[in-house]
Amino acid sequence: MPKPKPKTTAPATYEIALEELEQLIRSVESGQLPLEEMQAAYQRSEVLLAFCRDRLDAVQDQVGVLDDGALKPLNQS
């Protein structure tokens, strides 16, 4: 039986990534996955988690940039 390969493509949106991550967690926590599938799920979850963190960091950076109480684009001084 061939070893399952984890998906390496980035999800389209944060919400899609979060939903897939939650599904993977449920699958792993069920204890019903064979070892190779559990490893692939773990590797995919690392990709999804990094994607979500990057998106959250980008939003946090944008929200955190204030100029006299008004948001301004990040590229302005």
C-alpha positions in Angstrom: 0.0 0.0 0.0 1.5 3.4 -1.0 2.3 5.9 1.7 -0.2 8.8 1.8 1.3 12.1 0.8 0.2 15.2 2.7 -1.2 18.1 0.7 1.2 20.9 0.4 -1.0 23.4 -1.4 -2.0 26.5 0.5 -5.8 26.9 1.1 -7.7 29.6 -0.6 -8.8 31.4 2.6 -8.2 31.5 6.3 -11.7 30.1 6.9 -11.1 27.1 4.6 -7.7 26.4 6.3 -9.3 26.6 9.7 -12.1 24.2 8.7 -9.6 21.7 7.2 -7.5 22.0 10.3 -10.5 21.2 12.6 -11.4 18.2 10.5 -7.8 16.9 10.7 -7.8 17.3 14.5 -11.1 15.4 14.8 -9.7 12.6 12.6 -6.5 12.3 14.6 -8.3 12.5 18.0 -10.7 9.7 16.9 -7.8 7.3 17.0 -9.0 5.5 13.9 -6.3 6.6 11.5 -3.5 4.2 10.5 -0.1 5.5 11.4 0.9 6.7 7.9 -2.4 8.7 7.6 -1.9 10.1 11.0 1.6 11.3 10.0 0.3 12.8 6.8 -2.5 14.6 8.8 0.1 15.9 11.2 2.2 17.3 8.4 -0.8 18.9 6.7 -1.8 20.4 9.9 1.6 22.1 10.2 1.1 23.7 6.7 -2.4 24.9 7.7 -1.3 26.2 11.0 1.5 28.2 9.5 -0.9 29.6 6.9 -3.4 30.7 9.6 -0.7 32.2 11.7 0.7 34.2 8.7 -2.8 35.5 7.9 -3.5 36.5 11.5 -0.1 38.2 11.8 -0.8 40.2 8.6 -4.2 41.3 9.9 -2.8 42.2 13.3 0.0 44.3 11.7 -2.6 46.2 9.6 -4.9 46.8 12.5 -2.0 47.8 14.8 -0.9 50.6 12.5 -2.7 53.7 13.8 -2.1 57.4 12.9 -4.0 59.7 15.3 -6.7 57.1 15.9 -7.2 56.3 12.1 -6.0 53.3 10.2 -3.4 54.0 7.6 -1.8 51.7 5.0 1.4 49.9 6.2 3.5 51.4 3.5 3.1 55.0 4.8 5.4 56.4 7.4 
